[in-house]
Amino acid sequence: MENINWKKEFSVGVQELDQQHKKLLSMINRLIDDQKKLTDPKLINELLMEMIDYAEVHFQAEEHLMTEYNYHYTDRQAQQHQQFIEKTRSFLSATDVGPNILSNALLDYLGNWLINHILTEDMKYKDFFQSKGIDQSYSPV
């Protein structure tokens, strides 16, 4: 699998969420690079854990914003987020088998899930948030 480059079509119109999506893509790209180098399974495990931890932070930020503005697909998003976390956690035990366990199937899952989720589910909230006055400069702090 080749690295995934950020495209402007991935923007959901909220700068902080776009930055978080970019970081998740960067983490997936690190896993892709490490697979090519056949690195230590312990490092792969650490990268997966880091990605899971960061994905949880990102999903929490997204869901908080959705709840705050009464977005009608919040429950659906939360369910998909939880499924992603659970599926990704299931790969952690597989890293003990060896570096080759990070097959193209795993990387395809991670990359495709994120891209498809952004382009389908997250794009649904782009217009919604803009209608609420949330734009690229919005920061939940």
Phi, psi and omega in degrees: 000139178271158177302151180257121180263140177295137176236151181298336177294343179279348184294131178262005175085004177235112188307312182299318179292322176299317179298320178293319177298319178298319180293320177297318177298320179299320179294319177297318179297324176297320177295320178299313179298318181293326178295321180297328181272354184052056183284175181301133179303330179297319178294318178299317178300316179298318179295319177297316179297318178299318179294317178299312180301315181290322177300320178297319177297314180298313181298322178298317180296316179298311183294325176298313179297318179297316180294316181302325183253013176057046177292129189285351177251022182301314181298319179298315179298313181301320179295316179294322177298314181297319179297320178298313180299313182297314181296317181294321176299326181296337178283341182300315181293334180289337181292341178292338182289327179147166185298331181291348180294338176282073184283173176300331180298316179296310182295323175298318179301308183299309182294313181294321180299312183296312181297312180296322180294316179297311186287339179252294186290311184290328178296337178295331181269352182302304179295323180300309180295321178297323178293340178267003179087011178270124180230192183304332183274356183297136173222126184287359183291000000 
